[in-house]
Amino acid sequence: MNIFCWNCRGAGKAATVRELRDFAREFTPTLLCVVETQIEGARVEALAGTLGFDNSYAHLDVSVEEQDAEKWRMTCEYGDFNEVLRPDEHQGVGQRSNAQIQAFREVLDVCMLLDLGYKGNFWTFEKKVTGGSYTRCRLDRALANASWLAKFPLAAVTHLMGVTSDHALLLLELDAGTHEQRWSRDTFGSVRKEIKKLKLMLEELKNDPARTGPSHVELKINEKLIEMYYREEIMWRQRARVEWLSAGDKNTKFFHLRASLHRKKNMTKALQNSLGVEISDPTELKVLANDFYKSLYLSKGVQNMDAVLNHVPRKVTAEMSSNLCAPYTKEEVKITLFQMFPTKAPGQTVFLLIFTKSTGRFVGMK
């Protein structure tokens, strides 16, 4: 699902309507929120029809309900927040004070809202000032609470620059990470499906009219459920990398939120090639990254390096070099492993350290 929100500063102009129509045709939004339209009544309904929408509403607070999905709420602020979260979100004259910025941050904390970030230019508002320079600010943004982020962990916001308004259009894509969603489903889906299956089996056994008490099968299912819950918790812990939570905490929104935000932060969505052109296609990104590192580590045929190296002070003595090159011992491996956090996995073929450390002994080397 795609959602548009645009402070168009007047939708009565033909140029604005044409630009809106072009955006709608390119991105096919399910919901379109146009604020500061400066029109009303029949003209609003006519605008909706022009853009290909069947219904129009004057309300800025709506409940969104999709088929076979839990409904959620969307509120569009009329205008913009006219505030920034960080000093680097304002460029040019009229800089906000640290106290003003901190006050806005505190409001979001009290409301338990998180900024969804963005792709594209950092600013959403641009105005030419005296002297020919520009003031650029990020006045428009998308915010969400933990429940919404858990429902749409890969949602992404893009700033689309328009020409008929001094505000950028916000494009919110709820399923922006199709590839990542498929990976998440394959990784965690089997565990969730198994938990659901076991719970249904347990419910059927407990609802049996002839049941007189917990059967052997029920006890086995209970044991299996506990194991599956623990496995799911460990997977979320590894993704979230939350190392200060005590062992035994059940899966919570906090885990999901931290994991989702960590994944979004680490996601490479676009890169610039050598010509300065932005590349966002996944296939082209792989080729670009591969070519970059091939070029980076490819020898340029440098000669006479000894003349340079002879002037570099020697910091590693022969004794130090001998110690570094010596074969590692069993005790060194044990010390290293036991210093790691329990849920870290040193490699694909190594068990989670939590199982090794819980035995209280070192299992050996291969």
N, C-alpha and C positions, 0 to 999 in steps of 0.2 A: 504494500500500500504506500502511495506517495501522498504527501500533504504539503500544500503551499500556504504560505502566509506572507502577505506583502502590504507594507504601508505605502500605498500608491499615491497618496497625497492628492486625491481627486480622480475618480473613475469616469468622469463625464466627458473627458477628452477622447477623441477618436483614436489618437496615437496610443494612448494608454490601453484602450480596449484591444487594439490590434496587437500590442505587445503581450498583453495577458493571454490573448487567444493563441499566440505563437508558443508561449510557455506551456499552456495547457495541452496543445497539440503534441509538443515534444515529450512532455513528462507524464501526461495523462493522470493528473492527480485525482484521488477519490474525494478528498476534501480540499476546499479552497477558501481561505480566510483572507478577505480583502478589507483592510481597515482604512479609515479616513477617506472614504469614497466620496464624501460630500454630495451624495445623491440619496434619494429615498423613494419608497413606494414602488410604483410601477416601473421606474427606471432601474431599480435593483433587480426586479424580476426579469426585466428585459436583458440586463447584463448577464444574469445567470443563464438565460436561454442562449445568448450569443456565444457564451463560453462552453456550451454543451452540457450544462447541468440541469437536471430536472427540477430541483428544489432550491429555494433560497430562504435563509433565515436571518433575522436581524440580531439574534442572540449570539453572544461571543462565548458562551459557556454551554457545551453540548456533551451528550453522552453518546459514545461511539460503540455500536454493537455489531459485531460481525457474526456470520453463521458459524455455529459450533465453537464459539470462542467467548471468553469472559469479557463483558463490556468494560470500557474504561472511559475516562473523562478528559476532554480537551477544552482548555480555556485560552482564548486569544485576547491579549491585552490591547485595548484600543489605543493606538499610537505606538509608543515604544517606552522602555523603562527609563530612558534618558540617563542611565547610569552605566558605569563600567565596573568590572570586577578586579582589574589590575591596571596599573599605570600604562603598560604597553598597549592597552586597548584604545588609547586616545593619542592621536598624533596631531600636533599643531597647536594653535592658540586655545585658550580656555581650559587648560589642564585642571582636572579635579583634584581636590586635596586628599591626602591619605585618610583623613577622618571621614570624608564623604564616601570614599571607596569602601572603607571598613564598615560603614553603616549599611551599605547595600549588601555586603557579604554576610553581615549578621542577620539581616532580614531573610536571606535565603536559608541560612542555617536554622533559624527559628521555624521557618516553613518546611524544613527538611527537603529542600529542592537542590538538585545538582544540575550543573550546566552540561549540556550534551556535546559541547565542542563544535567544531566546524571544519569544513574543507573550503579552500578558496582564499580570497583576500581576507585579511583580518578585520576589515571595517565593513559595516553595513550602512553607514551614513557618511556622505561626503559633501562638503560645502566649500565653495571658493570664498576666500576672505580677502580683505584689503591687502594689496601688494602682490596679488596673483598667486599666493600659495593656497594650499588646501588644508582644511581640518577634516580629519578622518577618525571616526569613532565606531566602536562596536556597540551600538545602541539596541540592536534587535538580537534576540537569542531564544533558544529553546531550552526549557527547564523541565525536569521530571523528578518524581519521587522514586524511592527504592522499589516499590511494587511494580511501577511501570517499567523501570529498567530491567527488572527480572523477567518481565513479560516480553520485552523487546531489547535484548542485550546487545544487538548489533545495529541498532538504529543509528543513522548518520545524518548530519545536517550539512547542507552545502549552501554557500552564499552565491547567488546568481545575480550578476550585475545587470540592471536595467538602464534604459536611457530616458524614460519618461518620468522617473522619480529619483529623488536624491537618496532613497533608501534601497538597499538590496533586497531581493526576494529570497525568503528562506524556503529551501526544499528539504523536507524531512522524509527520509526513506526508512521505513520500518524494517524492511528485509534487505538492507544494503549488503549484508555479508552472506550471500547465498552459499558460496563455497564453504565459508566458516561454519554456517549453520548445518550444512551437510556433514562436516567433520564432527561437529558437536553431537549430532544425532547418532552417527556411527559409533562414537566413543562412549557416550553416556546412555544412548538409547537402549542398548541391550540390558543394561543394569536396571533402568527404570521399568522396562517391559517385564523383566523377571520379577521385580518387586510387585508390580500390579498383578501378575499371574499368581504369585504365591499368596497374596492377600485374598484374591478371589477363591482360591482353593481352601484357604483357612476358614473363610466365611461359610462356604458350603458345608464343610465338616462340622462347624459349630452349630449350624442351623439344622443338622440332621435330627429328626424327632427321636430316633433311637439312641441318641448320644447320651451316655451316662457320665462322661468325664473325658479329660484330654486323652486322646489315643496316641499310640506310638507315632502315627503319621503326623498328627498335629504337632507333637514335640519336635519332630524332624523339620517340619515347615517353619516353626518358630526359630529354630537354630539357623536355618537357611536365610530367613528374613533378617535376622540380626547381622549375619555375615554380609548380606547384600547392602544393608544400610551403612555398615562400616566401610564397605568398598566404595560406595558412592561418596561418603564423606571424605575419604582419603583422596579420591580423584578431584573433588572440589578444592580440598586443601592445597593440592599440588598446583592446580590452576591459579588459585587465588594467591598462593605464596604468603598466606597469613601465618606467621610463625609465632605470634604471641598468644594465640588462643590455646587454652588448656585442652589436653586430650580428653575425648569423650563428648565434646559439644556436638549436638545434632545439627544436621543441615539447616541453615537459616538463610534469610534474605541477605544477611550481611555477607555470607560466603559468596552467594551468587552475584551480588553487586560488586564486590571486590574483584572477583574473577572476570566479570564482564568488562569492568573499567580497565583492568590490567590488559586484557586482550585488545580492547579498542586503542589503548595507548601504544601498544607495540605493533599495531597493524600498519603496514606500509601500503598506502592507498595510491600514491602517485610519486613519480620521480622526474627530474629534468634530464634530458639527454645532453650530449655535448653541444647541441645547437640551441639549447635553452628552451626546447619544446617540452611541455609537460606530457608525460606518458602515464596513463591510468589503466590501460588494458592489461589484465593479468598475464597473458602470454608474452606481451611485449615487455612487461616489467621483468619477467624472468630472464629474457634475452639481454635486456639492458644491464641488469645486475651481474650476469655472467660475464658479459663483455667488459664491464668496468673492472672487475677483479682480475680478469685475465690480463688486461692492459696494465693494471696497477702492479702486478707481481711479475710481469714479463721483463726479462733482462733487456736493457737498452744497449748492451755491448760495451759497457764501460771498461776502460783499460787503465793500466798503471795504478791499480788500487793500492798496491803496497806502499807507494810513495805517500798516499794519504793516511793509510792505517798506521804507518810508522810514527806519525805525529799525534796519534790518539793515545792518551795516557792509559796504561794497563791497570785495570782495577781488579781483575780476577787473577789471583796468584796461582802457581802450579798446584799448590796444596788444595786450594779452593776448587780448582778444576777437577782434581782427582776425587774429591769428596762428592762433587756434583755428578760425576760420571759413574760413581760406584753403584753396584746393583742395590736396589732397595731391599730392605729387610722386612720380615714378618711384623716386627714390632712397629716399624714406621707406618706400614699399611694400617695396622690396627689403630694407632693413634690418630691418623688422618680420618679414617672412617668414623671413629667414635666422636670426633669433633664436629661432624656434620649434623644438621638437623635431621630428626628421625624420618621425616617423610620425603627426604631427597632421594632420588635414584641416580647413582653415579653413571649408569649407562643402560642401554636397552636390555642387556642380558643379566642385569644385576637386580636382585630382589630389593624391595624398599628397605631402607636401613632400620625402620622401626621394628621389623621382624628380627633382624640380626641383633640389634641392641637389646631387645626385650629378653633374649635368651641369656644375656649376661656373660656370654663367652664369644670368642673369636672363632668363626667356622673354618678359617683357613684360606689359602691362596690357590689360584689356578694360573 
